[in-house]
Amino acid sequence: MAPAFEKAEYDHRLARVRSEMEARGLTALVIGDPANINWLTGYDAWSFYTPQMMLVGLSGGPWWMGRLMDAGAAKFTSWLSDDQVVAYPETLVQRPDTHPMDWLAGWMRDNGFATARIGFESDSYFLSPRALDALRAGLPNASFIDADLLVNWQRLIKSTAEIAVMTQAARIAEIAMQTAWDGARPGVRQCDLMADVVAAQIRGTPECGGDMPALHPLILAGEAATTAHPMWTAAPLEDGQTVSFELGACVKRYNVGLARTVHLGPPPDTLLRTSDAVQEGMAAVIGALKAGAIAGDVHAAWQAVLDRYSLEKPSRIGYSIGAAYAPDWGEHTLSFRPGETTIVPENAVVHIILGMWMDDWGMELSETLHVRDSDCVRLCDMPQHVHLIDT
């Protein structure tokens, strides 16, 4: 096993982060998001259920800091040297009277960070208030500055190597969606169908195996189709149901999203009309999306189609996507919604998801799009119309 990319790729990423740190007057950065740790170093393990972080200095490190049991993963998943892996003792795991960050704060004091200006991720799922409190208490002479999403914004523009990996994930996403289409029949339990989909996501292709996507596959059927993120049940699919799948795939922790809709039996006119609107809206988004486009203007292209069809969708229609761990594959940066002034850069990769949730049914259509200089391209190649299944 080896890191996902060449060392030069990670060196370039680290240089971008340090440049932004310097611009903000930071001498150190504490990172809790495992996707950001992976993006900077390649480190990859299911170790973030216990306290874990990365420390980046302007000239030193970066250092992975986590549980001793998990330190070994750095040797074969990252380019970190032994002295860049700082492991706290196993005796500190999940104790009420002490915290691993107490120990790590001591390490930071002893290694030149006692008076540092330390940026930190304030809205990470993985850097708890208790962890931050312990760092602050252990470094009373340091300054802590909110630097949330500093690394995330550096991830927005993808390299050629990243696009190649996401293209591999797209091939697996197509297989997963075809598996859902082939298996969706009245009487088939949702859980059985999802078991086949998950197997397809992990099995991948002969050339490339799949990772577990950061967003678990979703099925919207029956009553659950009226909302956005339901989990599967043991209920069987039924004749006459409209069923949406939000699946995607993941390679080397890089995620690609893909959503499609099927209907079991003859489709109602309202479904076909809504599908026409959503497909037209997706075409409008794709036509408006290119390097230099303003995110709010891309949303306006979609909204103009909805207005003609007298339809509404109050939620955003997309976001940047890339390296991620559960529970979310979005990068928490670029969003497509009304009034959003962010300029879309070349080589961003975004997931545009056009979900329409009605009173008693719903449908979804999504594409993962690579933004280029004068256009954008779909990473997945699947028909966009509602897939009709004879029953």
Secondary structure, DSSP 8 states (H G I E B T S, - for coil): ---SS-HHHHHHHHHHHHHHHHHTT-SEEEE--HHHHHHHH----S-TTS--EEEEESSS--EEEEEGGGTTHHHHHS---GGGEEEE-GGGTT-SS--HHHHHHHHHHHTT-TT-EEEE-TT-TTS-HHHHHHHHHH-TTSEEEE-TTHHHHHTSB--HHHHHHHHHHHHHHHHHHHHHHHH--TT-BHHHHHHHHHHHHHH--SS------SS--EEE-GGGGGSSS----S-B--TT-EEEEE--EEETTEEE--EEEEEESS--HHHHHHHHHHHHHHHHHHHH-STT-BHHHHHHHHHHHHHHHT----S--EEEE-B--TT--EEEEEEE-TT---B--TTBEEEEEEEEE-SS-EEEEEEEEEE-SS-EEESS----S-EEE--
